[in-house]
Amino acid sequence: MSYHISVHLNQSFVVVLDQVRDALRAAGFGIVSEIDLQTTFNNKLQRAFRPYRILGACKPEYAWQALSIEPFLGTLLPCNIVVQESVDGRGVDVSAIDPLTSLQSVGDGSLTEMALKVQSELQNILDQLKTMQ
């Protein structure tokens, strides 16, 4: 079982990053954080790294529901979406955490239905991105 769901796109990093932001917002996800690892590694370690962003996405109604069931679930929030230049430099990979896999570690079956909904929504976003090529 994989901990992420992914799609490979043959477009530029900047174009894909904008498309991911737009697709998340259109699906009702807010972007609550953004980490630019390329800049961070350059500034903190003086090391070059490929374009790599981690977007922390959250759909408030799901977060509220999950935290109402499991108060410590915030340790698994938000849903991380990674947009990165492919390791081989040919295109861009977009990956999302698989919420079903991550929530299995919690051991509360009442979260399964919600995890399946979030998983489906994230997969739909990745599928939409694929059709935009």
Stockholm file with secondary structure:
# STOCKHOLM 1.0

chainA/1-133         MSYHISVHLNQSFVVVLDQVRDALRAAGFGIVSEIDLQTTFNNKLQRAFRPYRILGACKPEYAWQALSIEPFLGTLLPCNIVVQESVDGRGVDVSAIDPLTSLQSVGDGSLTEMALKVQSELQNILDQLKTMQ
#=GR chainA/1-133 SS CCSEEEEEECSCHHHHHHHHHHHHHHTTCEEEEEEEHHHHHHHHHCCCCCCEEEEEEECHHHHHHHHHHCTTGGGGCSEEEEEEECTTSSSEEEEEECHHHHHHTTCCGGGHHHHHHHHHHHHHHHHHHHHTC
#=GC SS_cons         CCSEEEEEECSCHHHHHHHHHHHHHHTTCEEEEEEEHHHHHHHHHCCCCCCEEEEEEECHHHHHHHHHHCTTGGGGCSEEEEEEECTTSSSEEEEEECHHHHHHTTCCGGGHHHHHHHHHHHHHHHHHHHHTC
//
